[in-house]
């Protein structure tokens, strides 16, 4: 795909350079310190797999704004649709005067999300809003209160979603008390399950179901919400068979199965949605991030018989499904379809895995490589036997990558996981160069 920015790394100054440093001084004086910045290189333009900062440095993007710009920044079809929409209509509030773009996005989500049953969709602004509304719908439909989430989960930063988010710092610390009737059970985390991956595959489902039965009770449980591949918690992939078994158990017990596909959706894992890998069909699906090429938009899609039980006015919001964001989503989805970005995500996985396996062969600090598609992670440990998290090493390698113009992200409840989320339109050449920078950062940090 041709881009207006040359697709190569260029370092004109140190990272961050003087112009970015000046902007960051303004940030510190004007913006709450609670809003942190991982790499204070201030970006002015971007396209494909390259970010251009205020000093003219061209950085390789391995983060996609946390899985948002999957079609690349300023993707042509997104720009075209957004430009046309801004010139025609910027807002009415869909609940006051509706418009076609909202309906068209809902139609696409009903078509693309797992399952061929009749569906309905409502649109919001952020992933957290979509999750909150999923909880509202589940409680309303089932008449039950209990919501089950998992260790290492991340579902948002609002009060309700923080109650389902597992990590204290920086997300939950001193922000409580949180919403009630939200429960957490262990995650089927193969690498850290007692006894290892095979024990996880054999034991996790039964153990987790026993915990739900004992602590909450099926008759009190409205929904189970899970990220099919956990995001912020460390790209944890449950063993095969776990998600289908969990979904079936929910169906057998009049409990809704909610798939939080905010980070894993829209071609990121090599399928349209991560649930597609094992044919899991959720009752409700939350989406955001990659849906709209960088514009704020999220969705809640679910079975029509569930979604249509909500009384008129029970779902909505002033900006939810804004026409400009909807236009961006239609352009982004069109790009994904035309470029077959599901296939591209699988190609990216092959490149990333090959280079990460080379690192694992050299450095015993690489504990595990996991993930699917262009959602790949590497967990670092001080010792492969004890699996002690190597958070300090992870931070040092991340800092070294940043200094060489590679935008990398870390994650994990234990702070020891690298996550790789490049734009799905990134070139093979930039992928290889980025992995070479990562290898050099390893060598300098270990």
C-alpha positions in Angstrom: 0.0 0.0 0.0 1.5 3.3 -1.0 1.8 6.0 1.7 2.6 9.7 1.8 5.5 9.1 4.2 8.6 7.1 3.2 8.5 3.8 5.1 11.9 3.9 6.7 13.3 4.8 10.1 15.2 8.1 10.3 16.9 9.4 13.4 17.7 13.1 13.1 18.1 13.8 16.8 18.1 11.9 20.1 14.8 10.5 21.1 13.0 12.6 22.3 14.5 15.6 20.4 14.5 19.2 21.4 11.2 20.1 19.8 9.5 17.1 21.6 11.3 18.1 24.9 9.8 21.6 24.6 6.4 20.2 24.0 6.7 17.9 26.9 7.6 20.8 29.2 4.3 22.4 28.1 2.6 19.1 28.8 3.9 18.9 32.3 2.7 22.5 33.0 -0.8 22.0 31.5 -1.8 18.3 31.7 -2.6 16.3 34.9 0.3 14.2 36.0 -2.1 11.3 36.2 -2.0 11.2 32.4 1.4 9.6 31.8 3.4 9.3 28.6 5.5 6.2 27.7 7.6 7.8 25.0 7.5 11.6 24.9 8.3 11.9 21.2 5.5 14.2 20.1 4.0 12.9 16.8 2.9 15.2 14.0 2.3 12.8 11.1 2.0 9.1 10.6 1.2 6.5 7.9 1.7 2.8 7.4 4.2 1.6 10.0 6.0 5.0 10.5 5.4 7.8 13.0 7.0 11.2 12.4 7.8 13.3 15.4 8.2 17.0 15.9 11.9 16.8 15.3 11.5 15.0 12.0 12.5 11.6 13.4 10.7 8.7 11.7 9.9 6.0 14.3 8.9 2.4 13.6 5.4 1.8 15.1 5.0 -1.5 16.9 2.1 -0.3 19.0 -0.7 1.0 16.7 -1.8 3.4 19.5 -2.5 0.2 21.5 -4.1 -1.8 18.7 -6.2 1.1 17.3 -4.6 2.1 14.0 -4.7 -1.4 12.6 -5.3 -0.1 9.1 -2.5 2.5 9.6 -2.7 6.1 10.5 -4.5 8.3 8.0 -5.6 5.3 5.9 -6.9 6.6 2.6 -10.4 5.2 2.8 -10.7 6.5 6.4 -9.5 9.9 5.4 -11.8 10.0 2.4 -14.9 9.1 4.4 -14.1 11.3 7.4 -13.4 14.3 5.2 -16.7 13.9 3.3 -18.6 13.4 6.6 -17.1 16.4 8.4 -18.2 18.6 5.4 -21.8 17.3 5.7 -22.7 16.5 9.3 -20.7 16.4 12.5 -23.3 15.7 15.2 -27.0 15.5 15.9 -27.0 12.8 18.6 -28.5 9.6 17.2 -31.2 9.6 19.9 -32.4 13.0 18.8 -32.1 12.9 15.0 -30.7 9.6 13.5 -28.4 9.2 10.5 -27.5 6.4 8.1 -23.9 6.0 9.2 -24.8 4.7 12.6 -27.1 2.2 11.1 -24.5 1.1 8.5 -21.9 0.4 11.2 -24.4 -1.6 13.2 -25.2 -3.6 10.1 -21.5 -4.4 9.6 -21.0 -5.4 13.2 -24.0 -7.7 13.1 -22.6 -9.3 10.0 -19.0 -9.6 11.1 -19.2 -10.7 14.7 -19.3 -14.4 15.5 -22.5 -16.3 14.9 -25.2 -16.2 12.2 -28.1 -15.6 14.5 -30.1 -12.3 14.4 -28.2 -9.6 16.2 -28.5 -6.0 17.3 -25.9 -3.4 18.0 -25.6 -0.2 20.0 -22.7 2.3 19.6 -20.7 4.1 22.2 -17.3 6.0 22.5 -14.9 3.8 24.3 -14.2 0.2 25.2 -15.1 0.8 28.8 -18.5 2.2 27.8 -19.2 -0.9 25.7 -18.3 -3.1 28.6 -20.4 -1.2 31.1 -23.4 -1.5 28.8 -22.7 -5.2 28.4 -23.1 -5.5 32.1 -26.2 -3.5 32.1 -27.8 -5.6 29.4 -26.8 -8.9 31.0 -28.3 -7.9 34.4 -31.4 -6.6 32.7 -32.0 -9.7 30.6 -31.2 -12.3 33.2 -32.6 -10.6 36.3 -29.4 -11.6 38.1 -26.6 -9.4 39.5 -23.3 -11.3 39.6 -20.7 -10.7 37.0 -17.6 -12.9 36.7 -14.3 -11.7 35.4 -10.8 -13.2 35.5 -7.4 -12.6 37.0 -5.1 -10.5 34.8 -8.2 -9.0 33.1 -8.4 -5.4 31.8 -11.8 -4.0 31.0 -11.4 -0.3 31.4 -10.8 2.6 33.8 -14.3 3.7 34.8 -15.5 2.7 38.3 -17.5 -0.3 37.1 -14.9 -1.6 34.7 -12.1 -1.0 37.2 -13.9 -3.5 39.5 -13.3 -6.1 36.7 -9.8 -5.0 35.9 -7.2 -7.0 37.8 -4.1 -4.7 38.1 -3.8 -2.3 41.0 -1.0 0.0 39.7 -1.6 2.2 37.9 -5.2 1.5 37.3 -7.0 0.9 40.6 -4.7 2.3 43.3 -6.8 4.5 45.7 -9.7 4.8 43.3 -12.1 2.6 45.2 -14.5 1.6 46.5 -15.7 -0.1 43.3 -19.0 -1.3 42.1 -20.4 -4.4 43.8 -21.4 -7.9 42.7 -18.4 -8.2 40.5 -16.2 -11.3 41.1 -12.9 -12.5 39.9 -11.7 -16.1 39.4 -8.4 -17.5 38.2 -7.5 -17.2 34.6 -6.5 -20.2 32.5 -2.9 -18.9 32.2 -0.9 -21.9 30.8 2.5 -20.5 31.5 1.8 -19.6 35.1 -0.7 -22.4 36.0 0.6 -24.6 38.8 2.3 -27.5 37.1 2.5 -25.8 33.7 0.5 -25.7 30.5 -0.7 -29.3 30.4 -2.1 -29.1 33.9 -3.8 -25.9 32.9 -5.4 -27.6 29.9 -6.5 -30.5 32.1 -7.6 -28.6 35.2 -8.5 -25.0 34.6 -12.0 -25.2 33.4 -13.2 -27.5 36.2 -11.4 -25.5 38.8 -12.8 -22.2 37.6 -16.3 -23.5 37.4 -16.1 -24.9 40.9 -15.0 -21.5 42.1 -18.0 -19.8 40.5 -20.3 -22.4 41.9 -18.9 -22.0 45.4 -18.3 -18.3 45.6 -21.3 -16.9 43.7 -23.7 -19.6 42.5 -25.0 -20.1 39.0 -28.4 -18.9 40.1 -26.8 -15.5 41.0 -24.5 -15.1 38.0 -25.7 -12.9 35.2 -22.7 -13.1 32.9 -19.1 -14.2 32.5 -16.9 -11.7 30.7 -13.5 -12.7 29.3 -11.0 -11.4 26.8 -10.5 -14.3 24.4 -6.8 -13.2 24.4 -6.1 -11.0 27.4 -4.7 -7.6 26.5 -3.2 -5.5 29.2 -2.9 -8.5 31.5 -0.1 -10.0 29.3 -1.6 -11.4 26.1 -2.6 -14.5 27.9 -4.0 -17.2 25.6 -6.2 -19.9 27.4 -5.6 -23.5 26.3 -7.6 -24.8 23.4 -11.0 -26.0 24.4 -11.3 -23.7 27.4 -13.4 -20.9 25.7 -15.8 -23.3 24.0 -16.3 -25.2 27.2 -16.9 -22.0 29.2 -19.4 -20.7 26.6 -21.3 -24.0 26.7 -21.4 -24.0 30.5 -22.8 -20.5 30.4 -25.5 -21.6 28.0 -26.4 -24.6 30.2 -26.8 -22.3 33.2 -28.7 -19.3 31.8 -25.6 -17.2 32.1 -24.5 -14.8 29.3 -21.1 -15.3 27.8 -19.5 -11.9 27.0 -16.5 -11.7 24.8 -14.5 -8.5 25.3 -12.9 -8.2 21.9 -11.9 -4.5 22.3 -8.2 -5.3 21.8 -8.3 -8.6 20.0 -11.0 -7.7 17.4 -10.9 -6.5 13.8 -8.3 -8.8 12.1 -5.7 -8.4 14.9 -5.4 -12.1 15.7 -5.6 -13.4 12.1 -9.4 -13.7 12.3 -12.0 -11.0 12.3 -12.4 -11.7 16.0 -10.3 -13.9 18.4 -13.4 -16.0 19.2 -13.5 -17.2 15.6 -10.4 -19.3 16.1 -12.4 -22.0 17.9 -15.8 -21.1 16.6 -17.0 -19.6 19.9 -20.2 -17.7 19.6 -20.7 -15.2 22.4 -24.1 -13.9 23.5 -22.6 -10.3 23.7 -19.4 -8.9 22.1 -17.7 -5.6 23.0 -15.6 -3.9 20.3 -13.6 -0.7 20.1 -9.9 0.2 19.3 -9.3 -1.1 15.8 -12.9 -0.5 14.7 -12.5 3.1 13.4 -8.9 3.8 12.3 -8.2 6.0 15.2 -11.5 7.7 15.8 -13.3 7.2 19.1 -16.0 4.5 18.6 -17.1 1.3 20.3 -19.9 -1.2 20.0 -21.9 -3.7 21.9 -23.3 -6.4 19.6 -25.5 -9.3 20.8 -28.3 -11.7 20.2 -31.4 -9.8 19.1 -33.6 -11.5 21.7 -31.2 -10.1 24.4 -30.6 -6.6 23.0 -34.2 -6.0 22.2 -35.4 -6.5 25.8 -33.9 -3.2 26.8 -36.5 -0.4 27.1 -36.2 2.6 24.8 -33.7 5.1 26.1 -32.0 2.4 28.2 -28.9 2.5 26.0 -27.2 5.5 24.4 -25.1 8.6 25.1 -24.7 12.0 23.6 -21.7 11.2 21.4 -22.1 7.5 21.0 -22.0 6.6 17.3 -20.9 10.0 16.2 -21.3 10.3 12.4 -17.7 11.2 11.8 -16.5 8.2 13.9 -19.0 6.0 12.1 -17.7 7.2 8.7 -14.2 6.3 9.9 -15.3 2.8 10.9 -16.9 2.2 7.5 -13.6 3.2 5.8 -11.5 1.1 8.2 -13.7 -2.0 7.7 -13.6 -1.5 4.0 -9.8 -1.4 4.1 -9.7 -4.6 6.2 -11.8 -6.4 3.7 -10.1 -5.2 0.6 -6.6 -5.8 1.9 -7.5 -9.1 3.6 -5.9 -7.9 6.8 -6.7 -11.2 8.6 -4.2 -12.9 6.2 -1.8 -10.1 6.7 -1.9 -10.5 10.5 -1.0 -14.2 10.1 2.0 -13.2 7.9 3.1 -10.7 10.6 2.9 -13.5 13.2 5.2 -15.7 11.2 7.9 -12.9 11.0 7.6 -11.9 14.7 7.7 -15.5 15.9 10.7 -16.4 13.9 12.7 -13.5 15.3 11.5 -14.0 18.8 12.4 -17.7 18.8 15.9 -16.7 17.8 16.0 -14.5 20.9 14.6 -17.3 23.1 17.4 -19.6 21.8 20.0 -17.1 23.0 18.5 -15.6 26.1 17.1 -17.7 29.0 15.3 -14.6 30.1 12.7 -15.3 27.4 10.2 -17.3 29.4 7.4 -17.7 26.8 6.3 -16.4 23.4 2.6 -16.4 22.9 -0.4 -14.9 21.1 -1.9 -15.1 17.6 -1.7 -13.0 14.5 -0.3 -9.5 15.0 -1.1 -9.8 18.8 2.1 -11.4 20.0 3.8 -11.2 23.4 7.1 -12.2 25.0 7.2 -12.8 28.8 10.5 -12.2 30.4 11.8 -13.9 33.6 14.9 -13.9 35.6 15.0 -17.7 35.6 13.0 -20.2 33.5 12.7 -22.6 36.4 11.3 -20.2 39.0 9.6 -18.0 36.4 10.3 -15.0 38.5 9.1 -11.9 36.6 11.9 -9.7 35.1 10.1 -6.4 35.3 13.2 -4.3 35.5 14.8 -6.0 32.5 11.6 -5.5 30.5 11.6 -1.8 31.3 15.3 -1.5 30.3 14.8 -3.2 27.0 11.8 -1.1 26.3 13.7 2.1 27.0 16.6 1.0 24.7 14.1 0.3 21.9 12.6 3.8 22.3 16.0 5.4 22.1 16.6 3.8 18.7 13.3 4.9 17.3 11.2 1.7 17.8 7.9 2.3 19.6 7.3 -0.7 21.8 4.8 -1.5 24.5 4.9 -3.5 27.7 2.1 -5.0 29.6 1.3 -7.8 32.1 0.0 -7.7 35.6 3.6 -8.4 36.7 5.1 -5.8 34.4 7.3 -8.3 32.5 5.6 -8.7 29.1 6.5 -7.2 25.8 3.5 -6.9 23.5 3.7 -6.4 19.7 0.8 -4.7 18.0 2.1 -3.3 14.7 -0.2 -1.8 12.2 -1.5 -4.6 9.9 -0.3 -2.6 6.9 3.3 -2.4 8.1 6.0 -3.6 5.6 8.1 -6.7 6.1 11.2 -4.5 6.0 10.1 -2.4 9.0 9.1 -5.6 10.9 12.6 -7.1 10.4 14.3 -3.8 11.2 12.3 -3.4 14.4 13.1 -6.9 15.5 16.8 -6.2 14.8 16.5 -3.2 17.1 14.9 -5.3 19.7 17.7 -7.9 19.5 20.3 -5.1 20.0 18.4 -3.8 23.0 18.4 -7.3 24.5 22.2 -7.5 24.0 22.7 -4.1 25.6 20.4 -4.8 28.6 20.9 -8.3 29.7 
